[in-house]
């Protein structure tokens, strides 16, 4: 990719989670694209929670500073009310440990339930009506960013609109958030989403970012993406190594914020067999 990186930022994370790494868990490499240029390179790894949980492990190994901020209590509050099925950690190749994800797709959570958590940002409750008006009511995944002190809620779209969202719904949602009308190519791409996720903080009721993610699938064609890619990025998508049979599984997301729109691209280096079957079957059905 031609990107600079720091081994001192990457290796301590992998070493700290050595015993928690799942032999068949997901490993995902991702790149953030802004106007065709690489913005960030990250990696996401599925882990076992162990007895202490990923956040406590990160603290114990000095990957994060201890804090009195509510961000430090959110996952423990969540675990008291929700059975988490899968855990993931997220790191940046230069800035180090960033996020923990808690996934519960088998028991989707209502926004109203999550808003009641003591340490959840007030912005979740403040935007609950907006979410409901646009069909965003059930959450399958929560991501906690410890570097930026923010939260991502990943809404699972219902089956009747999954993969074919109404463009007017997206336009309306962006306008209510205070964002300009989207580029038509990015809009068309966003309409194929199976999940929509937002970025919120404790500082205001503002929705800082909204993203639309199509279901991961094999054989992504770079020419079909709504953004120009540098040759290095095409190499990333076409030639990143992977460990499973069949075609490489790629993921993507169209994102909007006050700074503009951009695209996230990802490659599954390793993938659980059950997810490989889901993503491959979806591509065949489409």
C-alpha positions as CSV (number, residue, x, y, z in Angstrom):
1,X,0.0,0.0,0.0
2,X,3.0,2.3,0.4
3,X,1.7,3.4,3.8
4,X,4.0,4.1,6.7
5,X,3.5,2.0,9.9
6,X,4.9,1.3,13.3
7,X,5.7,-2.2,14.4
8,X,5.8,-0.8,18.0
9,X,2.2,0.1,17.6
10,X,1.0,-3.2,16.1
11,X,3.0,-5.9,17.8
12,X,2.1,-5.1,21.4
13,X,-1.6,-5.4,20.6
14,X,-1.2,-8.8,19.0
15,X,1.0,-9.9,21.8
16,X,-1.5,-8.7,24.5
17,X,-4.3,-10.7,22.8
18,X,-2.2,-13.7,21.8
19,X,-4.2,-16.1,24.1
20,X,-7.5,-14.6,23.1
21,X,-7.0,-14.9,19.3
22,X,-9.5,-17.4,17.8
23,X,-7.9,-19.9,15.4
24,X,-10.9,-19.6,13.0
25,X,-11.9,-16.1,13.9
26,X,-12.3,-13.2,11.4
27,X,-9.3,-11.1,10.5
28,X,-10.1,-8.0,8.3
29,X,-7.8,-5.5,6.8
30,X,-9.4,-2.1,5.8
31,X,-8.5,1.1,4.1
32,X,-10.3,4.4,4.3
33,X,-10.4,6.2,0.9
34,X,-10.8,9.9,0.6
35,X,-10.7,11.4,-3.0
36,X,-8.9,8.2,-4.1
37,X,-6.2,8.6,-1.5
38,X,-5.4,6.2,1.4
39,X,-6.6,7.8,4.7
40,X,-6.1,5.1,7.3
41,X,-5.1,1.4,7.3
42,X,-6.6,-0.7,10.1
43,X,-7.0,-4.3,11.1
44,X,-9.9,-5.9,12.9
45,X,-9.5,-9.2,14.8
46,X,-12.1,-11.5,16.3
47,X,-11.1,-12.4,19.9
48,X,-12.4,-14.5,22.8
49,X,-13.5,-12.3,25.7
50,X,-11.8,-14.4,28.3
51,X,-12.6,-13.8,31.9
52,X,-11.9,-10.1,31.9
53,X,-13.1,-8.9,28.4
54,X,-11.2,-7.1,25.6
55,X,-11.3,-3.6,27.2
56,X,-9.9,-4.8,30.5
57,X,-7.2,-6.8,28.8
58,X,-6.2,-3.7,26.8
59,X,-6.0,-1.6,30.0
60,X,-3.9,-4.3,31.7
61,X,-1.4,-4.3,28.9
62,X,-1.1,-0.6,28.7
63,X,-2.7,-0.3,25.3
64,X,-5.2,2.3,26.6
65,X,-5.0,4.9,29.4
66,X,-7.4,4.4,32.3
67,X,-10.2,7.0,32.3
68,X,-13.2,8.2,34.3
69,X,-15.0,9.0,31.1
70,X,-18.2,7.0,30.4
71,X,-16.5,5.4,27.4
72,X,-14.6,3.2,29.9
73,X,-17.9,1.8,31.4
74,X,-20.0,1.3,28.3
75,X,-19.0,-2.3,27.5
76,X,-19.5,-3.5,31.1
77,X,-22.9,-1.8,31.2
78,X,-23.8,-3.4,27.9
79,X,-22.8,-6.9,29.1
80,X,-25.0,-6.6,32.2
81,X,-28.1,-6.4,29.9
82,X,-27.1,-8.1,26.6
83,X,-25.5,-11.5,25.7
84,X,-22.6,-10.6,23.4
85,X,-22.0,-13.3,20.8
86,X,-18.8,-12.1,19.2
87,X,-16.0,-9.7,20.2
88,X,-13.6,-7.8,17.9
89,X,-10.7,-5.5,18.5
90,X,-9.6,-2.8,16.0
91,X,-6.2,-1.2,15.6
92,X,-4.6,1.4,13.3
93,X,-1.1,0.6,12.0
94,X,0.2,3.9,13.2
95,X,-2.0,5.1,16.1
96,X,-2.4,1.7,17.9
97,X,-5.4,0.2,19.7
98,X,-8.6,2.0,18.8
99,X,-11.9,0.1,19.3
100,X,-13.7,-2.9,20.7
101,X,-16.8,-4.2,19.0
102,X,-19.6,-6.2,20.7
103,X,-21.9,-8.1,18.3
104,X,-25.2,-9.7,19.1
105,X,-26.9,-10.4,15.7
106,X,-29.0,-13.2,17.2
107,X,-30.7,-10.9,19.7
108,X,-31.0,-7.5,18.0
109,X,-31.4,-4.7,20.5
110,X,-33.9,-1.8,20.3
111,X,-32.5,1.7,20.4
112,X,-34.7,2.5,23.3
113,X,-33.0,-0.4,25.3
114,X,-29.5,0.8,24.5
115,X,-30.4,4.4,25.3
116,X,-31.2,3.3,28.9
117,X,-27.6,2.1,29.6
118,X,-26.1,4.5,32.2
119,X,-22.9,5.2,30.2
120,X,-24.5,5.4,26.8
121,X,-24.2,8.8,25.2
122,X,-27.3,11.0,25.6
123,X,-27.1,11.5,21.8
124,X,-28.6,8.0,21.3
125,X,-31.8,9.0,23.1
126,X,-31.8,12.4,21.5
127,X,-31.8,10.8,18.0
128,X,-34.1,7.9,18.7
129,X,-37.1,9.5,16.9
130,X,-35.0,10.3,13.9
131,X,-33.7,6.8,13.7
132,X,-37.3,5.4,14.0
133,X,-38.6,7.6,11.3
134,X,-36.1,6.1,8.9
135,X,-36.6,2.5,9.9
136,X,-33.4,2.3,12.0
137,X,-34.7,0.6,15.1
138,X,-32.7,-2.6,15.7
139,X,-29.0,-2.8,16.5
140,X,-26.7,-5.8,15.8
141,X,-23.4,-4.4,16.8
142,X,-21.9,-1.7,19.0
143,X,-18.4,-0.3,18.5
144,X,-16.6,1.8,21.1
145,X,-13.7,4.0,19.9
146,X,-11.4,4.7,22.9
147,X,-9.1,7.1,20.9
148,X,-11.9,9.4,19.8
149,X,-14.3,8.7,22.7
150,X,-17.2,7.8,20.3
151,X,-19.7,5.1,19.8
152,X,-20.9,3.4,16.6
153,X,-24.4,1.8,16.5
154,X,-24.8,-0.7,13.6
155,X,-28.4,-1.0,12.6
156,X,-29.6,-4.2,10.9
157,X,-32.0,-3.4,8.1
158,X,-35.2,-5.4,7.8
159,X,-35.4,-8.0,5.1
160,X,-37.9,-6.1,3.0
161,X,-35.5,-3.2,2.3
162,X,-32.1,-5.0,2.8
163,X,-30.0,-4.4,-0.3
164,X,-32.4,-2.0,-1.9
165,X,-33.0,1.1,0.2
166,X,-35.1,3.8,-1.2
167,X,-32.8,6.7,-2.3
168,X,-35.3,9.2,-1.0
169,X,-35.1,7.7,2.4
170,X,-31.3,8.2,2.4
171,X,-31.6,11.7,1.1
172,X,-34.1,12.6,3.8
173,X,-31.9,11.1,6.5
174,X,-28.8,13.0,5.3
175,X,-30.8,16.3,5.2
176,X,-32.1,15.8,8.7
177,X,-28.6,15.2,9.9
178,X,-27.6,18.4,8.2
179,X,-25.6,17.0,5.4
180,X,-25.8,18.1,1.7
181,X,-27.4,16.0,-1.0
182,X,-25.2,13.0,-1.9
183,X,-23.3,12.3,-5.1
184,X,-25.5,10.1,-7.2
185,X,-23.0,7.3,-7.5
186,X,-22.4,7.2,-3.8
187,X,-26.2,7.3,-3.2
188,X,-26.8,4.4,-5.6
189,X,-24.1,2.4,-3.8
190,X,-25.5,3.2,-0.4
191,X,-28.9,1.9,-1.5
192,X,-27.4,-1.6,-1.6
193,X,-26.7,-1.6,2.2
194,X,-27.6,-4.3,4.6
195,X,-26.5,-2.3,7.6
196,X,-26.4,1.4,8.4
197,X,-24.3,2.7,11.2
198,X,-23.8,6.1,12.9
199,X,-21.0,7.7,15.0
200,X,-22.1,9.5,18.2
201,X,-20.3,11.1,21.1
202,X,-21.0,12.3,24.6
203,X,-20.2,15.9,23.7
204,X,-23.3,16.7,21.7
205,X,-26.5,15.3,20.1
206,X,-24.9,15.6,16.7
207,X,-24.6,12.5,14.4
208,X,-20.9,12.9,13.4
209,X,-21.0,10.3,10.6
210,X,-23.4,8.0,8.9
211,X,-22.3,4.9,6.9
212,X,-24.1,2.5,4.6
213,X,-22.5,-0.9,4.2
214,X,-23.5,-3.5,1.6
215,X,-23.2,-7.1,2.6
216,X,-19.6,-8.4,2.2
217,X,-19.3,-10.6,-0.9
218,X,-16.7,-12.3,-3.1
219,X,-15.1,-10.8,-6.2
220,X,-15.5,-7.1,-5.7
221,X,-15.0,-5.2,-9.0
222,X,-13.1,-1.9,-8.3
223,X,-14.6,-0.3,-11.4
224,X,-18.0,-0.7,-9.8
225,X,-17.1,1.4,-6.8
226,X,-18.4,5.0,-6.6
227,X,-14.8,6.4,-6.2
228,X,-11.6,6.6,-8.1
229,X,-8.9,4.2,-6.7
230,X,-5.2,4.6,-6.8
231,X,-3.3,1.6,-8.3
232,X,-2.1,0.7,-4.8
233,X,-5.7,0.4,-3.6
234,X,-6.7,-1.8,-6.5
235,X,-3.7,-4.0,-5.6
236,X,-5.0,-4.1,-2.0
237,X,-8.4,-5.3,-3.1
238,X,-7.2,-7.8,-5.8
239,X,-4.1,-9.3,-4.2
240,X,-4.4,-9.1,-0.4
241,X,-3.6,-12.6,0.9
242,X,-6.4,-14.7,2.4
243,X,-6.7,-18.1,4.0
244,X,-10.1,-19.6,2.8
245,X,-11.2,-21.3,-0.5
246,X,-13.0,-19.5,-3.3
247,X,-12.8,-15.8,-4.2
248,X,-11.5,-13.2,-1.8
249,X,-14.3,-11.6,0.4
250,X,-14.4,-7.9,0.3
251,X,-16.4,-5.4,2.4
252,X,-17.1,-1.7,1.9
253,X,-19.1,1.2,3.2
254,X,-20.2,4.6,1.8
255,X,-19.8,7.3,4.5
256,X,-20.9,10.9,5.0
257,X,-19.8,13.5,7.5
258,X,-19.6,17.3,7.6
259,X,-16.2,16.9,6.0
260,X,-17.7,15.2,2.9
261,X,-18.2,11.7,1.7
262,X,-15.7,8.8,1.5
263,X,-15.4,5.1,1.1
264,X,-14.1,2.3,3.3
265,X,-12.8,-0.8,1.7
266,X,-11.9,-4.1,3.4
267,X,-10.6,-7.6,2.7
268,X,-11.3,-10.6,4.9
269,X,-7.9,-12.3,5.4
270,X,-9.6,-15.0,7.5
271,X,-13.3,-15.7,7.9
272,X,-15.4,-18.1,10.0
273,X,-16.9,-20.8,7.8
274,X,-20.5,-19.8,8.7
275,X,-19.9,-16.2,7.5
276,X,-18.2,-17.4,4.3
277,X,-21.3,-19.5,3.5
278,X,-23.6,-16.5,4.2
279,X,-21.6,-14.0,2.1
280,X,-21.0,-16.4,-0.7
281,X,-24.7,-17.5,-0.8
282,X,-25.8,-13.8,-0.9
283,X,-23.6,-13.2,-3.9
284,X,-25.1,-16.2,-5.7
285,X,-28.7,-15.0,-4.9
286,X,-28.0,-11.5,-6.1
